[in-house]
Amino acid sequence: MTLAQFLTDLQDILQRDEPLTPETLLTGVEEWDSLAIMGCLAYFDRKFDVKTTFAQYQQVRTVADLVAMVRDHVK
């Protein structure tokens, strides 16, 4: 998957109108909450077969951190 497609999918998960970049700070994104994290958990599992835990998301600060979680699948 391309980075652009991943960012579009993530924007949909967050139900966000503004585009995301790898540098986007998630702490400043109003839509980044426990529901969005659950959406990422499901998306990573379904799309990439990557199992993540809620605890892993406590270390996530930027969109690039999310990309790193599936780095073998996003180019």
C-alpha positions in Angstrom: 0.0 0.0 0.0 1.2 3.5 -0.7 1.7 6.1 2.0 -0.9 8.3 0.3 -3.6 5.5 0.5 -2.7 4.8 4.1 -3.1 8.5 5.0 -6.5 8.5 3.2 -7.7 5.4 5.0 -6.5 6.9 8.4 -8.3 10.1 7.6 -11.5 8.0 7.0 -11.0 6.1 10.3 -10.7 9.4 12.1 -13.6 10.9 10.2 -11.5 13.9 9.6 -11.9 16.4 6.8 -8.4 17.9 7.0 -5.7 15.9 5.3 -3.1 14.1 7.4 0.7 14.0 6.9 3.3 11.8 8.7 4.2 14.8 10.7 0.7 15.4 12.0 0.7 15.4 15.8 -2.2 13.2 17.0 -2.3 15.0 20.3 -3.6 18.0 18.4 -6.2 16.1 16.5 -9.6 16.3 18.1 -10.7 13.1 16.6 -7.8 11.0 18.0 -9.6 9.3 20.9 -10.2 5.7 22.2 -12.7 5.1 19.4 -10.2 6.1 16.8 -7.6 3.8 18.4 -10.1 0.9 18.2 -10.6 1.7 14.6 -6.9 1.5 14.0 -6.7 -1.8 15.9 -9.3 -3.2 13.6 -7.9 -1.7 10.4 -4.4 -2.9 11.1 -5.7 -6.4 11.8 -8.0 -6.6 8.9 -5.9 -4.8 6.2 -2.4 -5.9 7.2 -2.9 -8.8 9.6 -0.9 -6.8 12.1 -2.0 -7.4 15.7 -1.7 -4.3 17.9 -2.7 -3.6 21.5 -4.3 -0.6 23.0 -1.2 -0.1 25.2 1.0 0.4 22.1 -1.1 3.4 21.1 -0.1 5.2 24.4 3.4 5.7 22.8 2.0 7.1 19.5 2.5 10.8 19.1 2.4 11.3 15.3 0.9 9.7 12.2 4.5 8.6 11.4 4.3 6.5 14.6 1.3 4.7 13.2 3.0 4.2 9.9 5.9 2.6 11.7 3.5 0.0 13.2 2.8 -1.3 9.7 6.1 -0.2 8.0 6.5 -3.5 6.2 3.1 -2.9 4.4 3.2 0.8 3.7 5.7 2.2 1.2 
